[in-house]
Amino acid sequence: MFTNLLNYLKKVDADTYQIIKKGLKFSFVLCILSAILLFAYTGIFISPYVYYIGLSLFKLSCYLGLEFIVCGLVMDTIKKKLI
């Protein structure tokens, strides 16, 4: 199943692929920022708000990463009129 997804991603239009790639980079930056906040919380007990902000940013980055992949694949199938 994972190989089917990778094969399908290789066949995606170039513009859609660039959008997916930039979206995943953005979600990765958010993930790194959330990891920094969570490590700062464990190292130096600052405030419980830092923990909740870091956890929320991590969830947001995961949701955005999946959303960019799914929406990119759907947009590509709509462009190719497979639906």
C-alpha positions as CSV (number, residue, x, y, z in Angstrom):
1,M,0.0,0.0,0.0
2,F,2.8,2.4,0.9
3,T,4.6,1.6,-2.4
4,N,1.4,2.3,-4.3
5,L,1.2,5.8,-2.6
6,L,4.9,6.5,-3.5
7,N,4.3,5.4,-7.1
8,Y,1.3,7.7,-7.3
9,L,3.2,10.6,-5.9
10,K,5.9,10.1,-8.6
11,K,3.2,10.6,-11.3
12,V,1.8,13.8,-9.8
13,D,1.8,17.0,-11.9
14,A,4.9,19.2,-11.3
15,D,3.0,22.2,-10.0
16,T,1.0,20.1,-7.6
17,Y,4.2,18.4,-6.5
18,Q,5.9,21.7,-5.7
19,I,2.9,22.8,-3.6
20,I,3.0,19.5,-1.7
21,K,6.8,19.8,-1.2
22,K,6.5,23.4,0.1
23,G,3.6,22.5,2.3
24,L,5.5,19.7,3.9
25,K,8.5,21.9,4.5
26,F,6.3,24.4,6.2
27,S,4.8,21.7,8.4
28,F,8.3,20.4,9.2
29,V,9.3,23.9,10.4
30,L,6.3,24.0,12.6
31,C,7.2,20.6,14.0
32,I,10.7,21.7,14.8
33,L,9.4,24.8,16.5
34,S,7.0,22.7,18.6
35,A,9.9,20.3,19.5
36,I,12.0,23.3,20.6
37,L,9.2,24.5,22.8
38,L,8.6,21.1,24.3
39,F,12.3,20.6,25.0
40,A,12.4,24.0,26.6
41,Y,9.5,23.0,28.8
42,T,11.1,19.8,30.0
43,G,14.5,21.5,30.5
44,I,13.3,24.6,32.2
45,F,9.9,24.5,33.8
46,I,8.7,27.8,32.4
47,S,4.9,27.6,32.3
48,P,2.2,25.0,31.6
49,Y,1.2,27.3,28.7
50,V,4.4,26.5,26.9
51,Y,3.6,22.8,27.0
52,Y,0.1,23.3,25.6
53,I,1.4,25.6,22.9
54,G,4.1,23.1,21.9
55,L,1.6,20.2,21.9
56,S,-0.9,22.2,19.8
57,L,1.8,23.2,17.3
58,F,2.8,19.6,17.0
59,K,-0.7,18.5,16.3
60,L,-1.2,21.4,13.8
61,S,2.0,20.4,11.9
62,C,0.9,16.8,11.7
63,Y,-2.6,17.8,10.4
64,L,-1.2,20.3,7.9
65,G,1.3,17.7,6.6
66,L,-1.4,15.2,6.0
67,E,-3.7,17.8,4.6
68,F,-1.2,19.0,2.0
69,I,-0.6,15.4,0.9
70,V,-4.3,14.5,0.6
71,C,-5.4,17.8,-1.0
72,G,-2.5,17.6,-3.4
73,L,-3.4,14.1,-4.5
74,V,-7.1,15.1,-4.8
75,M,-6.2,18.2,-6.8
76,D,-4.0,16.1,-9.1
77,T,-6.8,13.6,-9.8
78,I,-9.3,16.5,-10.5
79,K,-6.7,18.0,-12.9
80,K,-6.4,14.6,-14.7
81,K,-10.2,14.2,-14.5
82,L,-10.0,10.8,-13.0
83,I,-12.9,11.5,-10.6
